[in-house]
Structure formats: C-alpha cells, structure tokens
Amino acid sequence: MSTERKIQEEVDTLEKEVNQYELVLFNDEVNTFDFVIDSLIEVCEHTLEQAEQCTILVHYKGKCTVKTGEYKDLEPRCSKLLTKGLSAEII
C-alpha cells in the first residue's frame, strides 16, 4: 500500500470519528423506570440489558449517552424520545 493511500485512509477514519454525535438522555422525576426502558428499546434499539443499564445511569448520574452516531440518525430518535415526554438532546 502506498504511503499516500495509507494517509488518506487515516484521514477518512478521523473524519468519521469527528462526525460522531451523542444522544444524551436526562433524568426526570416523571417517567417510570419501565417506561424509560421500553422507550430505549423501541427508539434506540437497545437490548433489555442496555436499556436497564442506561436507565440506572440516568437515574443516579442525571444523564447518560444512550446512542452515538451521525446526526441524521440521531435526530429522529431524539425527536421520538422528546415526543414520549423524555428529556434528551444531541451533543
């Protein structure tokens, strides 16, 4: 592999990493654990275990990154969480 091609691949990898956003879920005093877990399974395609762990982190830490990825993938997920009455944002 040429040096130029290797450098281009490294640049491409870095650009992909830079374009990663985080969907962050925040704690509230309204929604139940079960509702949050079910919402994460539905909206973020979490396994039951992932959803439970994120819900516990949100409860005790106040927030948790529930999904990372490109903005175009996270935006509709964030909107759906907000529609469900959860507090979330993309950072």
C-alpha positions, -999 to 999 in steps of 0.1 A, spaced: 0 0 0 13 34 -9 21 60 18 -4 84 2 -32 59 3 -24 49 39 -25 86 49 -59 91 31 -73 61 49 -62 76 83 -78 109 73 -111 92 63 -111 73 97 -106 106 116 -133 124 97 -158 96 106 -148 98 142 -152 136 142 -187 133 128 -200 113 158 -227 128 179 -241 117 212 -278 113 220 -280 121 258 -310 112 280 -315 133 311 -332 123 344 -366 135 353 -390 129 382 -419 120 360 -413 88 339 -410 53 354 -381 30 350 -402 7 330 -413 34 306 -378 47 301 -365 11 295 -393 4 270 -386 37 252 -349 30 248 -356 -5 234 -381 10 209 -364 42 199 -327 34 203 -329 -4 195 -313 -13 229 -313 -48 243 -331 -51 276 -298 -51 294 -286 -20 277 -318 -1 284 -317 -11 320 -281 0 325 -287 33 308 -319 39 329 -300 33 361 -271 56 350 -297 83 341 -313 79 375 -281 81 396 -259 103 374 -285 126 360 -278 117 324 -264 91 300 -253 88 264 -278 63 250 -267 63 214 -238 77 193 -237 82 156 -243 106 128 -266 135 134 -290 124 107 -295 90 125 -298 106 160 -322 135 152 -353 114 146 -345 92 176 -341 123 198 -374 137 185 -392 105 193 -378 105 228 -390 141 233 -424 132 219 -427 105 245 -421 131 272 -384 122 279 -357 148 282 -330 143 256 -306 162 234 -279 157 208 -244 169 216 
